[in-house]
Amino acid sequence: MLRMGIIGAENSHSGAISQIINVEQAIPDMAVTHIWGETRAFAQATAEKGQIPTIVRDPLQMLGEIDCLMVDHRHGKFHLAAAAPFVDAGIPCFIDKPFCTSVKEGKWFLARRREKGVAVTTFSAISQQSSIPGIKEEIAKLGKLRVAQIFGPGNWKGKWGGIFFYGIHCVDLMTELFGPGVETVGAATNGQTCTLVCRYPDELNVLITTHAAGPGGWTITATGEHGHYHATVPMDENTYMPGTRRFVEMFRTGVEPYDDARILAPISVLEAAAQSITKKKRVKAAAVAMPMAVG
């Protein structure tokens, strides 16, 4: 039986994923056994929803009691410090979105996990939907791309890291569809609307627009030398199931689904976006290294 602990109970993902594992028992031979919450009330509510038997007062109480870890704060600035002691102890980690809020910190953490030989991954649930490979195939038919656009919900003024908290869904989706490699980011805001112009090499611009009032769902538009593509991303019946299966597979095999560049690329874009919002000018995105991944 694979025993998973969760750090963070404010985010709805902790309850949704523990429901999949403990209540629905959709993942064989696995259980969420421990949780720590930002408040006692958050922890109790998630434990009840997900039938998690043990609430801990200190996350470090999970050491020796779990085989794998999910870190699930709303604000990404807390993620890597919370995960580090568990990586040091050899425990594989799924770090929910966003991975962190600094490329420099992300590189430090990934180097640390490489030294320990521990598998770590992160992603947005949106980029893991079973419809995404089909969308990538349709976009590939367009030939050389001229421009692409992604729209989704997000609040660039939000208290959990601004553009990082929900903007990660659009940016991670962009990275999944078009790859790492964004060179510069320019942000324009208008009330609750925020648009990022993400410049790739070879003349491709990807525009990401978020709005705090939605509507819900994510839309993709792309234009290439052979035509146009437009779709709203079809979501799985259980939005969290594809991603849960993916990180559990990593826990079991020790093989990371993404290399370091794929992990850090969305953080590079979001970090540049946050700076662009503040400075009101285009900002160069931090370079992301591409060392060998674990596994």
Phi and psi in degrees as GROMACS dihedral restraints (atoms count N, CA, C in turn):
[ dihedral_restraints ]
;  ai    aj    ak    al  type     phi  dphi    fc
    3     4     5     6     1   -85.4    20    10
    4     5     6     7     1   121.9    20    10
    6     7     8     9     1  -102.6    20    10
    7     8     9    10     1   122.0    20    10
    9    10    11    12     1  -111.3    20    10
   10    11    12    13     1   137.8    20    10
   12    13    14    15     1  -106.1    20    10
   13    14    15    16     1   156.8    20    10
   15    16    17    18     1  -127.5    20    10
   16    17    18    19     1   130.1    20    10
   18    19    20    21     1  -106.0    20    10
   19    20    21    22     1   114.3    20    10
   21    22    23    24     1   114.1    20    10
   22    23    24    25     1   121.9    20    10
   24    25    26    27     1  -127.5    20    10
   25    26    27    28     1    -4.2    20    10
   27    28    29    30     1   -72.9    20    10
   28    29    30    31     1   -38.7    20    10
   30    31    32    33     1   -71.0    20    10
   31    32    33    34     1   140.0    20    10
   33    34    35    36     1   -66.2    20    10
   34    35    36    37     1   -19.3    20    10
   36    37    38    39     1   -63.0    20    10
   37    38    39    40     1   -34.0    20    10
   39    40    41    42     1   -63.1    20    10
   40    41    42    43     1   -41.3    20    10
   42    43    44    45     1   -70.5    20    10
   43    44    45    46     1   -40.9    20    10
   45    46    47    48     1   -64.7    20    10
   46    47    48    49     1   -42.0    20    10
   48    49    50    51     1   -74.9    20    10
   49    50    51    52     1   -37.3    20    10
   51    52    53    54     1   -66.8    20    10
   52    53    54    55     1   -30.0    20    10
   54    55    56    57     1   -63.6    20    10
   55    56    57    58     1   -44.9    20    10
   57    58    59    60     1   -56.8    20    10
   58    59    60    61     1   -45.1    20    10
   60    61    62    63     1   -81.4    20    10
   61    62    63    64     1   -48.0    20    10
   63    64    65    66     1   -90.7    20    10
   64    65    66    67     1   -43.7    20    10
   66    67    68    69     1   -83.3    20    10
   67    68    69    70     1   -52.8    20    10
   69    70    71    72     1   -79.4    20    10
   70    71    72    73     1   -19.2    20    10
   72    73    74    75     1    50.8    20    10
   73    74    75    76     1    46.1    20    10
   75    76    77    78     1   -83.4    20    10
   76    77    78    79     1   -11.8    20    10
   78    79    80    81     1  -114.3    20    10
   79    80    81    82     1   109.2    20    10
   81    82    83    84     1   -61.1    20    10
   82    83    84    85     1   146.0    20    10
   84    85    86    87     1    55.6    20    10
   85    86    87    88     1    42.5    20    10
   87    88    89    90     1  -147.3    20    10
   88    89    90    91     1   149.0    20    10
   90    91    92    93     1  -150.2    20    10
   91    92    93    94     1   143.0    20    10
   93    94    95    96     1   -86.7    20    10
   94    95    96    97     1   116.6    20    10
   96    97    98    99     1  -108.4    20    10
   97    98    99   100     1   -23.6    20    10
   99   100   101   102     1  -139.2    20    10
  100   101   102   103     1   149.4    20    10
  102   103   104   105     1  -147.0    20    10
  103   104   105   106     1   143.9    20    10
  105   106   107   108     1  -118.3    20    10
  106   107   108   109     1   136.7    20    10
  108   109   110   111     1  -119.1    20    10
  109   110   111   112     1   154.8    20    10
  111   112   113   114     1   -60.6    20    10
  112   113   114   115     1   -31.2    20    10
  114   115   116   117     1  -134.5    20    10
  115   116   117   118     1   162.6    20    10
  117   118   119   120     1   -62.7    20    10
  118   119   120   121     1   -37.4    20    10
  120   121   122   123     1   -65.2    20    10
  121   122   123   124     1   -42.3    20    10
  123   124   125   126     1   -60.6    20    10
  124   125   126   127     1   -45.4    20    10
  126   127   128   129     1   -62.7    20    10
  127   128   129   130     1   -44.6    20    10
  129   130   131   132     1   -64.1    20    10
  130   131   132   133     1   -42.6    20    10
  132   133   134   135     1   -63.4    20    10
  133   134   135   136     1   -43.2    20    10
  135   136   137   138     1   -71.0    20    10
  136   137   138   139     1   -39.1    20    10
  138   139   140   141     1   -61.8    20    10
  139   140   141   142     1   -40.5    20    10
  141   142   143   144     1   -66.4    20    10
  142   143   144   145     1   -44.8    20    10
  144   145   146   147     1   -63.1    20    10
  145   146   147   148     1   -41.3    20    10
  147   148   149   150     1  -100.9    20    10
  148   149   150   151     1     6.9    20    10
  150   151   152   153     1    53.0    20    10
  151   152   153   154     1    48.1    20    10
  153   154   155   156     1   -90.9    20    10
  154   155   156   157     1   121.4    20    10
  156   157   158   159     1   -74.1    20    10
  157   158   159   160     1   -26.3    20    10
  159   160   161   162     1  -125.5    20    10
  160   161   162   163     1   124.8    20    10
  162   163   164   165     1  -104.3    20    10
  163   164   165   166     1   129.9    20    10
  165   166   167   168     1  -109.2    20    10
  166   167   168   169     1   149.9    20    10
  168   169   170   171     1   -83.5    20    10
  169   170   171   172     1   -25.6    20    10
  171   172   173   174     1  -131.8    20    10
  172   173   174   175     1   127.8    20    10
  174   175   176   177     1   -54.4    20    10
  175   176   177   178     1   -31.8    20    10
  177   178   179   180     1   -65.8    20    10
  178   179   180   181     1   -15.4    20    10
  180   181   182   183     1   -65.7    20    10
  181   182   183   184     1   -16.3    20    10
  183   184   185   186     1   -77.1    20    10
  184   185   186   187     1   -21.4    20    10
  186   187   188   189     1   -57.6    20    10
  187   188   189   190     1   129.6    20    10
  189   190   191   192     1    87.7    20    10
  190   191   192   193     1    -9.4    20    10
  192   193   194   195     1  -111.2    20    10
  193   194   195   196     1   -13.8    20    10
  195   196   197   198     1  -128.5    20    10
  196   197   198   199     1   161.4    20    10
  198   199   200   201     1  -106.4    20    10
  199   200   201   202     1   -17.2    20    10
  201   202   203   204     1  -157.2    20    10
  202   203   204   205     1   164.3    20    10
  204   205   206   207     1  -139.7    20    10
  205   206   207   208     1   142.2    20    10
  207   208   209   210     1  -116.7    20    10
  208   209   210   211     1   130.0    20    10
  210   211   212   213     1  -110.6    20    10
  211   212   213   214     1   126.6    20    10
  213   214   215   216     1  -143.3    20    10
  214   215   216   217     1    47.6    20    10
  216   217   218   219     1   -73.2    20    10
  217   218   219   220     1   157.2    20    10
  219   220   221   222     1   -72.3    20    10
  220   221   222   223     1   -37.9    20    10
  222   223   224   225     1   -97.0    20    10
  223   224   225   226     1   121.4    20    10
  225   226   227   228     1   -65.5    20    10
  226   227   228   229     1   -15.9    20    10
  228   229   230   231     1   -66.0    20    10
  229   230   231   232     1   -17.3    20    10
  231   232   233   234     1   -90.9    20    10
  232   233   234   235     1   -12.2    20    10
  234   235   236   237     1   -65.9    20    10
  235   236   237   238     1   -51.2    20    10
  237   238   239   240     1   -73.6    20    10
  238   239   240   241     1   -35.9    20    10
  240   241   242   243     1   -63.3    20    10
  241   242   243   244     1   -35.7    20    10
  243   244   245   246     1   -69.8    20    10
  244   245   246   247     1   -35.9    20    10
  246   247   248   249     1   -81.2    20    10
  247   248   249   250     1   -27.0    20    10
  249   250   251   252     1   -54.6    20    10
  250   251   252   253     1   -46.6    20    10
  252   253   254   255     1   -61.9    20    10
  253   254   255   256     1   -29.1    20    10
  255   256   257   258     1   -77.5    20    10
  256   257   258   259     1   -37.2    20    10
  258   259   260   261     1   -61.5    20    10
  259   260   261   262     1   -43.2    20    10
  261   262   263   264     1   -59.6    20    10
  262   263   264   265     1   -29.4    20    10
  264   265   266   267     1   -89.3    20    10
  265   266   267   268     1     3.2    20    10
  267   268   269   270     1    85.1    20    10
  268   269   270   271     1    18.6    20    10
  270   271   272   273     1   -98.0    20    10
  271   272   273   274     1   120.9    20    10
  273   274   275   276     1   -66.3    20    10
  274   275   276   277     1   148.7    20    10
  276   277   278   279     1  -132.4    20    10
  277   278   279   280     1   135.9    20    10
  279   280   281   282     1  -102.5    20    10
  280   281   282   283     1   121.4    20    10
  282   283   284   285     1  -107.6    20    10
  283   284   285   286     1   114.1    20    10
  285   286   287   288     1   -65.8    20    10
  286   287   288   289     1   166.8    20    10
  288   289   290   291     1   -69.8    20    10
  289   290   291   292     1   145.3    20    10
  291   292   293   294     1   -79.0    20    10
  292   293   294   295     1   155.2    20    10
  294   295   296   297     1   -54.8    20    10
  295   296   297   298     1   -44.8    20    10
  297   298   299   300     1  -166.2    20    10
  298   299   300   301     1  -171.9    20    10
  300   301   302   303     1  -123.1    20    10
  301   302   303   304     1    15.8    20    10
  303   304   305   306     1  -149.7    20    10
  304   305   306   307     1   125.6    20    10
  306   307   308   309     1   -62.0    20    10
  307   308   309   310     1   -39.6    20    10
  309   310   311   312     1   -59.1    20    10
  310   311   312   313     1   -45.9    20    10
  312   313   314   315     1   -66.4    20    10
  313   314   315   316     1   -38.5    20    10
  315   316   317   318     1   -61.8    20    10
  316   317   318   319     1   -41.9    20    10
  318   319   320   321     1   -64.8    20    10
  319   320   321   322     1   -40.8    20    10
  321   322   323   324     1   -58.9    20    10
  322   323   324   325     1   -46.2    20    10
  324   325   326   327     1   -67.4    20    10
  325   326   327   328     1   -42.5    20    10
  327   328   329   330     1   -67.3    20    10
  328   329   330   331     1   -34.2    20    10
  330   331   332   333     1   -65.4    20    10
  331   332   333   334     1   -39.2    20    10
  333   334   335   336     1   -63.9    20    10
  334   335   336   337     1   -44.5    20    10
  336   337   338   339     1   -69.0    20    10
  337   338   339   340     1   -29.1    20    10
  339   340   341   342     1   -68.2    20    10
  340   341   342   343     1   -40.2    20    10
  342   343   344   345     1   -61.0    20    10
  343   344   345   346     1   -37.4    20    10
  345   346   347   348     1   -84.7    20    10
  346   347   348   349     1   -13.3    20    10
  348   349   350   351     1    68.1    20    10
  349   350   351   352     1    37.8    20    10
  351   352   353   354     1  -110.6    20    10
  352   353   354   355     1   136.9    20    10
  354   355   356   357     1   -79.4    20    10
  355   356   357   358     1   133.8    20    10
  357   358   359   360     1  -139.7    20    10
  358   359   360   361     1   142.5    20    10
  360   361   362   363     1  -149.7    20    10
  361   362   363   364     1   171.1    20    10
  363   364   365   366     1  -157.5    20    10
  364   365   366   367     1   152.5    20    10
  366   367   368   369     1  -175.9    20    10
  367   368   369   370     1   163.1    20    10
  369   370   371   372     1   -83.8    20    10
  370   371   372   373     1   145.0    20    10
  372   373   374   375     1   -62.0    20    10
  373   374   375   376     1   -27.0    20    10
  375   376   377   378     1   -67.5    20    10
  376   377   378   379     1   -41.1    20    10
  378   379   380   381     1   -70.3    20    10
  379   380   381   382     1   -10.8    20    10
  381   382   383   384     1   -99.0    20    10
  382   383   384   385     1    -1.1    20    10
  384   385   386   387     1   -60.9    20    10
  385   386   387   388     1   146.6    20    10
  387   388   389   390     1   -66.6    20    10
  388   389   390   391     1   -12.6    20    10
  390   391   392   393     1   -79.7    20    10
  391   392   393   394     1   -15.4    20    10
  393   394   395   396     1   -65.0    20    10
  394   395   396   397     1   -44.0    20    10
  396   397   398   399     1   -57.2    20    10
  397   398   399   400     1   -38.7    20    10
  399   400   401   402     1   -65.5    20    10
  400   401   402   403     1   -39.0    20    10
  402   403   404   405     1   -64.4    20    10
  403   404   405   406     1   -40.6    20    10
  405   406   407   408     1   -62.0    20    10
  406   407   408   409     1   -38.4    20    10
  408   409   410   411     1   -64.6    20    10
  409   410   411   412     1   -41.5    20    10
  411   412   413   414     1   -65.7    20    10
  412   413   414   415     1   -41.0    20    10
  414   415   416   417     1   -66.2    20    10
  415   416   417   418     1   -37.0    20    10
  417   418   419   420     1   -61.4    20    10
  418   419   420   421     1   -28.5    20    10
  420   421   422   423     1   -68.7    20    10
  421   422   423   424     1   -15.8    20    10
  423   424   425   426     1   -77.1    20    10
  424   425   426   427     1    -8.7    20    10
  426   427   428   429     1    73.1    20    10
  427   428   429   430     1  -150.2    20    10
  429   430   431   432     1   -63.0    20    10
  430   431   432   433     1   126.5    20    10
  432   433   434   435     1   -81.9    20    10
  433   434   435   436     1   142.7    20    10
  435   436   437   438     1   -96.1    20    10
  436   437   438   439     1   -46.5    20    10
  438   439   440   441     1  -159.3    20    10
  439   440   441   442     1   152.5    20    10
  441   442   443   444     1  -140.5    20    10
  442   443   444   445     1   154.5    20    10
  444   445   446   447     1  -136.4    20    10
  445   446   447   448     1   141.7    20    10
  447   448   449   450     1  -131.0    20    10
  448   449   450   451     1   132.3    20    10
  450   451   452   453     1  -119.9    20    10
  451   452   453   454     1   142.1    20    10
  453   454   455   456     1  -164.2    20    10
  454   455   456   457     1   168.9    20    10
  456   457   458   459     1   -68.0    20    10
  457   458   459   460     1   150.0    20    10
  459   460   461   462     1   174.2    20    10
  460   461   462   463     1   154.0    20    10
  462   463   464   465     1  -129.1    20    10
  463   464   465   466     1   102.0    20    10
  465   466   467   468     1   -68.6    20    10
  466   467   468   469     1   -12.9    20    10
  468   469   470   471     1  -105.2    20    10
  469   470   471   472     1     8.8    20    10
  471   472   473   474     1   -64.2    20    10
  472   473   474   475     1   155.3    20    10
  474   475   476   477     1   -78.1    20    10
  475   476   477   478     1    -8.6    20    10
  477   478   479   480     1  -103.2    20    10
  478   479   480   481     1    46.9    20    10
  480   481   482   483     1   100.8    20    10
  481   482   483   484     1    12.4    20    10
  483   484   485   486     1    60.5    20    10
  484   485   486   487     1  -125.6    20    10
  486   487   488   489     1   -60.9    20    10
  487   488   489   490     1   -23.3    20    10
  489   490   491   492     1   -64.5    20    10
  490   491   492   493     1   -42.1    20    10
  492   493   494   495     1   -63.5    20    10
  493   494   495   496     1   -55.2    20    10
  495   496   497   498     1  -106.9    20    10
  496   497   498   499     1   -17.4    20    10
  498   499   500   501     1   -62.5    20    10
  499   500   501   502     1   -23.5    20    10
  501   502   503   504     1   -57.9    20    10
  502   503   504   505     1   -32.5    20    10
  504   505   506   507     1   -61.7    20    10
  505   506   507   508     1   -48.2    20    10
  507   508   509   510     1   -66.4    20    10
  508   509   510   511     1   -43.3    20    10
  510   511   512   513     1   -70.3    20    10
  511   512   513   514     1   -39.3    20    10
  513   514   515   516     1   -65.7    20    10
  514   515   516   517     1   -37.9    20    10
  516   517   518   519     1   -63.2    20    10
  517   518   519   520     1   -43.3    20    10
  519   520   521   522     1   -58.1    20    10
  520   521   522   523     1   -45.0    20    10
  522   523   524   525     1   -64.2    20    10
  523   524   525   526     1   -39.1    20    10
  525   526   527   528     1   -64.9    20    10
  526   527   528   529     1   -39.0    20    10
  528   529   530   531     1   -82.3    20    10
  529   530   531   532     1   -38.5    20    10
  531   532   533   534     1  -118.3    20    10
  532   533   534   535     1    -5.5    20    10
  534   535   536   537     1    89.0    20    10
  535   536   537   538     1   170.8    20    10
  537   538   539   540     1   -67.8    20    10
  538   539   540   541     1   176.0    20    10
  540   541   542   543     1   118.6    20    10
  541   542   543   544     1     3.6    20    10
  543   544   545   546     1   -60.5    20    10
  544   545   546   547     1   129.9    20    10
  546   547   548   549     1   -92.1    20    10
  547   548   549   550     1   -45.1    20    10
  549   550   551   552     1  -140.4    20    10
  550   551   552   553     1   157.8    20    10
  552   553   554   555     1  -132.4    20    10
  553   554   555   556     1   131.8    20    10
  555   556   557   558     1  -121.4    20    10
  556   557   558   559     1   130.1    20    10
  558   559   560   561     1  -111.7    20    10
  559   560   561   562     1   139.3    20    10
  561   562   563   564     1  -130.2    20    10
  562   563   564   565     1   130.8    20    10
  564   565   566   567     1  -116.5    20    10
  565   566   567   568     1   150.0    20    10
  567   568   569   570     1  -152.3    20    10
  568   569   570   571     1    97.2    20    10
  570   571   572   573     1    63.4    20    10
  571   572   573   574     1  -123.4    20    10
  573   574   575   576     1   -86.9    20    10
  574   575   576   577     1    -5.0    20    10
  576   577   578   579     1   -89.7    20    10
  577   578   579   580     1   135.5    20    10
  579   580   581   582     1  -132.3    20    10
  580   581   582   583     1   126.7    20    10
  582   583   584   585     1  -118.4    20    10
  583   584   585   586     1   130.1    20    10
  585   586   587   588     1  -108.5    20    10
  586   587   588   589     1   131.5    20    10
  588   589   590   591     1  -102.8    20    10
  589   590   591   592     1   108.3    20    10
  591   592   593   594     1  -102.0    20    10
  592   593   594   595     1   112.7    20    10
  594   595   596   597     1   -94.9    20    10
  595   596   597   598     1   116.9    20    10
  597   598   599   600     1   -92.0    20    10
  598   599   600   601     1   165.9    20    10
  600   601   602   603     1   -65.4    20    10
  601   602   603   604     1   169.3    20    10
  603   604   605   606     1    64.2    20    10
  604   605   606   607     1    35.7    20    10
  606   607   608   609     1    72.0    20    10
  607   608   609   610     1    13.2    20    10
  609   610   611   612     1   -93.2    20    10
  610   611   612   613     1   125.2    20    10
  612   613   614   615     1  -109.8    20    10
  613   614   615   616     1   133.7    20    10
  615   616   617   618     1  -114.5    20    10
  616   617   618   619     1   123.2    20    10
  618   619   620   621     1   -98.3    20    10
  619   620   621   622     1   127.0    20    10
  621   622   623   624     1  -115.0    20    10
  622   623   624   625     1   125.2    20    10
  624   625   626   627     1  -124.7    20    10
  625   626   627   628     1   131.1    20    10
  627   628   629   630     1  -122.5    20    10
  628   629   630   631     1   154.9    20    10
  630   631   632   633     1  -144.4    20    10
  631   632   633   634     1   134.7    20    10
  633   634   635   636     1   -65.4    20    10
  634   635   636   637     1   -24.8    20    10
  636   637   638   639     1   -96.0    20    10
  637   638   639   640     1    10.9    20    10
  639   640   641   642     1    80.4    20    10
  640   641   642   643     1  -149.7    20    10
  642   643   644   645     1   -70.0    20    10
  643   644   645   646     1   166.4    20    10
  645   646   647   648     1   -65.9    20    10
  646   647   648   649     1   161.4    20    10
  648   649   650   651     1    96.7    20    10
  649   650   651   652     1   162.9    20    10
  651   652   653   654     1  -125.1    20    10
  652   653   654   655     1   132.0    20    10
  654   655   656   657     1  -116.4    20    10
  655   656   657   658     1   148.5    20    10
  657   658   659   660     1  -128.3    20    10
  658   659   660   661     1   133.2    20    10
  660   661   662   663     1  -130.7    20    10
  661   662   663   664     1   135.1    20    10
  663   664   665   666     1  -140.6    20    10
  664   665   666   667     1   142.6    20    10
  666   667   668   669     1  -126.9    20    10
  667   668   669   670     1   128.8    20    10
  669   670   671   672     1  -131.5    20    10
  670   671   672   673     1  -174.7    20    10
  672   673   674   675     1   -65.3    20    10
  673   674   675   676     1   -18.8    20    10
  675   676   677   678     1  -108.2    20    10
  676   677   678   679     1     6.4    20    10
  678   679   680   681     1   140.8    20    10
  679   680   681   682     1  -157.4    20    10
  681   682   683   684     1  -125.5    20    10
  682   683   684   685     1   155.8    20    10
  684   685   686   687     1  -140.3    20    10
  685   686   687   688     1   138.2    20    10
  687   688   689   690     1  -147.6    20    10
  688   689   690   691     1   135.3    20    10
  690   691   692   693     1  -162.0    20    10
  691   692   693   694     1   151.4    20    10
  693   694   695   696     1   -89.5    20    10
  694   695   696   697     1   133.2    20    10
  696   697   698   699     1   -62.2    20    10
  697   698   699   700     1   117.3    20    10
  699   700   701   702     1   -68.1    20    10
  700   701   702   703     1   131.6    20    10
  702   703   704   705     1  -100.9    20    10
  703   704   705   706     1   144.5    20    10
  705   706   707   708     1   -64.1    20    10
  706   707   708   709     1   158.5    20    10
  708   709   710   711     1   -55.8    20    10
  709   710   711   712     1   -41.8    20    10
  711   712   713   714     1  -112.8    20    10
  712   713   714   715     1   107.1    20    10
  714   715   716   717     1   -55.7    20    10
  715   716   717   718     1   -31.5    20    10
  717   718   719   720     1   -90.3    20    10
  718   719   720   721     1    -8.3    20    10
  720   721   722   723     1   -65.3    20    10
  721   722   723   724     1   -48.5    20    10
  723   724   725   726     1   -59.4    20    10
  724   725   726   727     1   -43.9    20    10
  726   727   728   729     1   -66.9    20    10
  727   728   729   730     1   -38.9    20    10
  729   730   731   732     1   -60.7    20    10
  730   731   732   733     1   -46.3    20    10
  732   733   734   735     1   -61.0    20    10
  733   734   735   736     1   -34.8    20    10
  735   736   737   738     1   -70.0    20    10
  736   737   738   739     1   -45.6    20    10
  738   739   740   741     1   -75.1    20    10
  739   740   741   742     1   -27.5    20    10
  741   742   743   744     1   -66.7    20    10
  742   743   744   745     1   -39.1    20    10
  744   745   746   747     1   -59.4    20    10
  745   746   747   748     1   -40.4    20    10
  747   748   749   750     1   -63.9    20    10
  748   749   750   751     1   -42.4    20    10
  750   751   752   753     1   -56.4    20    10
  751   752   753   754     1   -41.7    20    10
  753   754   755   756     1   -76.5    20    10
  754   755   756   757     1   -36.3    20    10
  756   757   758   759     1   -99.4    20    10
  757   758   759   760     1   -23.9    20    10
  759   760   761   762     1    79.0    20    10
  760   761   762   763     1     6.3    20    10
  762   763   764   765     1   -99.5    20    10
  763   764   765   766     1   120.7    20    10
  765   766   767   768     1   -75.9    20    10
  766   767   768   769     1   136.2    20    10
  768   769   770   771     1   -74.0    20    10
  769   770   771   772     1   -21.4    20    10
  771   772   773   774     1  -129.8    20    10
  772   773   774   775     1   146.4    20    10
  774   775   776   777     1   -83.4    20    10
  775   776   777   778     1   177.7    20    10
  777   778   779   780     1   -63.7    20    10
  778   779   780   781     1   -37.3    20    10
  780   781   782   783     1   -63.6    20    10
  781   782   783   784     1   -39.7    20    10
  783   784   785   786     1   -67.7    20    10
  784   785   786   787     1   -35.6    20    10
  786   787   788   789     1   -68.1    20    10
  787   788   789   790     1   -43.3    20    10
  789   790   791   792     1   -86.2    20    10
  790   791   792   793     1   -21.8    20    10
  792   793   794   795     1   -56.9    20    10
  793   794   795   796     1   -47.0    20    10
  795   796   797   798     1   -62.2    20    10
  796   797   798   799     1   -34.0    20    10
  798   799   800   801     1   -68.7    20    10
  799   800   801   802     1   -38.7    20    10
  801   802   803   804     1   -60.0    20    10
  802   803   804   805     1   -43.9    20    10
  804   805   806   807     1   -65.5    20    10
  805   806   807   808     1   -46.6    20    10
  807   808   809   810     1   -67.9    20    10
  808   809   810   811     1   -37.0    20    10
  810   811   812   813     1   -63.9    20    10
  811   812   813   814     1   -43.7    20    10
  813   814   815   816     1   -65.1    20    10
  814   815   816   817     1   -38.3    20    10
  816   817   818   819     1   -62.7    20    10
  817   818   819   820     1   -44.8    20    10
  819   820   821   822     1   -61.6    20    10
  820   821   822   823     1   -39.3    20    10
  822   823   824   825     1   -68.3    20    10
  823   824   825   826     1   -39.0    20    10
  825   826   827   828     1   -65.2    20    10
  826   827   828   829     1   -38.5    20    10
  828   829   830   831     1   -60.5    20    10
  829   830   831   832     1   -42.4    20    10
  831   832   833   834     1   -73.0    20    10
  832   833   834   835     1   -45.2    20    10
  834   835   836   837     1   -84.9    20    10
  835   836   837   838     1   -15.2    20    10
  837   838   839   840     1    58.8    20    10
  838   839   840   841     1    41.5    20    10
  840   841   842   843     1  -155.9    20    10
  841   842   843   844     1   163.9    20    10
  843   844   845   846     1   -65.6    20    10
  844   845   846   847     1   141.1    20    10
  846   847   848   849     1  -126.3    20    10
  847   848   849   850     1   140.2    20    10
  849   850   851   852     1   -72.8    20    10
  850   851   852   853     1   132.4    20    10
  852   853   854   855     1   -78.5    20    10
  853   854   855   856     1   139.0    20    10
  855   856   857   858     1   -63.7    20    10
  856   857   858   859     1   141.6    20    10
  858   859   860   861     1   -67.5    20    10
  859   860   861   862     1   145.5    20    10
  861   862   863   864     1  -116.6    20    10
  862   863   864   865     1   130.9    20    10
  864   865   866   867     1   -75.3    20    10
  865   866   867   868     1   161.7    20    10
  867   868   869   870     1  -132.0    20    10
  868   869   870   871     1    62.4    20    10
  870   871   872   873     1   -76.7    20    10
  871   872   873   874     1   172.9    20    10
  873   874   875   876     1   -64.2    20    10
  874   875   876   877     1   139.0    20    10
  876   877   878   879     1   -85.5    20    10
  877   878   879   880     1   165.1    20    10
  879   880   881   882     1   -71.9    20    10
  880   881   882   883     1   141.2    20    10
